Each structure stands twice: as structure tokens, then as C-alpha cells.
Amino acid sequence: MRRVEFDEQAYAQRSRTGPCFICRMLAGDPEFRHEIVHRDERHVVFLDRYPTLLGKLLVAPVRHREDVIGDFTAEESAEPWQVVHRAGAALQRVVPTERIYLQSLGSKSGNSHVHIHVAALPPGVPYDRQQTAALLWESAGLLEVPAEESTRIAAQLRAALSSGAG
């Protein structure tokens, strides 16, 4: 797969002025369509539309919450991380993985809906292109994943998640 440049300014503008992309995706808005891998009454797992690594997932609560700590009780905060663990384990079974990276990004200024990035670093990536460099559009470029490949990966992830392992 090839890497392409990403219009980060246009993305930032949409993130800061547009509707919540997760809420719009969950409402079925075709403009905010993502390949959903898993959804239950509390959480959704879906492929990132702007990945820098193959199979990169986002895990989010279905209910719009903006503070990854403050909007959850201690008991509630364990639930999304259990889903993250299952999603990461499924990702390891589907794509070659040296390490799983996890991040909670967003802010009240943009992409405010809590979501956790789950990304698989493939084996053999030189050290200077690992860690944050592997996740940044500026250094890694956007991975252009053909639609049929995304569909295939999503199906494999669904199967891995439904197997209950992890």
C-alpha cells in the first residue's frame, strides 16, 4: 500500500467546526461512514478513515462523552478499556504486529467525543519511524487502504472479536 499526503488543515477545520464525527457515524450519516467492526449498546469499534498503520481502530463509547476520565465513574472507565483490550487482541491476530499502540486524543476544541486509538506497529519498522512517528500524518503519511482491503480487514476483525479470545 502506498502512502499519501494528508490535508491536515482541512481535517482540523472539519474537526473544529463540524458535527461530532462519531455521533454522526452512529446516526448513519453517509458523509461520516466508517467500517464498523463491533457495536454493542455501550461501545463501538471501527476502522480509522485516516490510518497511518494498517488496521488502525478507534474505540468509543456510544454515548457522547468528552472527558476520558471525568465523564466516567471508576467502574465505568474499565468498560471501554476492556473493549480496547479485546480490539487490540483481535488486531494482533489479523495484522502482523510487533506492538499495540494506544492513545486517547481529541479535546473540547475538536474531535471531542472520547475515542481511543488502537494501532498495530508492524514488525521491522526502523526505530526512528516507530512510536509517535508511526502515528503522525506529518512523518508517516496517510496509508491509502483500498476499500476492498478495508472490508476484508474489518471482516477478519469482526470474526476475531466475536471469537471471544483476548
N, C-alpha and C positions, 0 to 999 in steps of 0.2 A: 504494500500500500504506500502511496506517496503522501508526502506532507505538503500542505499548502499554507500560505499566509492567512492570517485571521484578522478581520477588521475589528480590532478591539474597541475602537472609538464608537463605532455603530452599535456594537454589543453593549457597551457601557451606557450609551444613550437609551437603548431599549430597556435595559435592566433598571435604570433610574427613573424612567418616565412611563414605562408601560405597565400593564397589569401584572400581577403575580403569575409567573410562567407555570408554576406548579398547580396553583388553583385553576388556571385556565386549561391546563392539560387534563386535570382530573374532571373538569366540566365537559370535556370532549371537544374543545375548540381546535379545529384542524390546523390553525396557524401555530399552535403550541404543541403539536403532536410529537410524542416521543415513543420509543419502543418500550412498552411496559413489560417488565419481566415478572413482576409479582405485585398483587394488590390484595390487601385484606381490609377490614373495617378501620384499621388504625394506621397502616403504613403502605407506602408504595415504593417499589424498586424499579428503576428504569435506566435505560442506556443514555448516557450523556450525548447530546447532539453535537457537542463541540469537544470531542476527546483528543487528548494528546497520547493516550495509551489505549490499545485495543481492549474492548470490552468494558471500558470505564463506566461505572454505575453511579447513580445517585440514589440515596435512600432518604425518604422524607416522611414525616407524619402526614396523614391525610388532612387532618385539621390544621388550618393555618396557625402556625406558631412562629414567633420571631426571635426568641432568645433560647439558645440551645441549653442553657442552664436554668434561667429564671422562669421560663414558661412551663417547666416540668417539675413535678414533685420528685423527690429522690426515687420513689418507686417507679413513677412514670418514665424517668430518664433511662432506666435499664432496658425498657422495651425497644426503643429504636436501635440501641447498641446490640441487642440480641439479633435483630434483623440484619444489622450491618455484619455481624459475625457470620450469619448464615449466607449472606450475599457474598462476602469475601471468600468463604469456603467454596461456594459454588463457582465463583470466578476462578479460583485456583484449579478447579477440576476442568474448566473449559478452555482457558488460555494458558500458555506457558508462563510460569510465574516464579520469579526469584523472591519477591517480597510484595506484600499488600501494603499500599499507602492509604491512609485515612486522613481526611480533612473536613472540618466544618467551616464553610465560608459563607459569605453574604454579610449584610449589615442592614440597618434600618434605612440606609440610603439606596440600596439596590439588592435585588435577589434576597429579600428579607425573610421569605419562608425558610425555616430551618431545613437544611439538607446536608447530608454527609456524603462526601466523595469517597468512592471505593475504587482504587485503581491498582492494576497488577503491573508491576515492573517486570518486564521480561528478562530472562537470563541473558548475560553477555553485554548488557548496556555498559559502556565505559563509565567509570565513576563520576567524571565531570558532567555526565548527562543524566545522572540519577538524582534522586531526592527531589527538591523543588524544581530543578532544571527540567526534569521529566514531565512535570505537570504544568509548566508555564508555556503559554502560547508563544511568547516572545522568543524563547530559546528553543523549544521543541517544534514549534509549528503545529498546525492542526492536522490530525491524522484523518485523511479522507477515506472513509469506510464506505464502500458501495452498499446500497440499500439491501441487496440480497445477502451480503455478508453480515450486516446488522441483524437481519431477520434470522439468519442461521445461528448466530451467536445468541440472540435472545431466546430462541427455541431451546438451545442447549442449556442456557442458564435456567430457563423455566423447569426443564427436566431435572437439572441438578438441585434446584431449590425444592422441588416437590418430592425428591427422594428422601428429604428429611435429614440427610447427612450434614454434618457441620454444626 
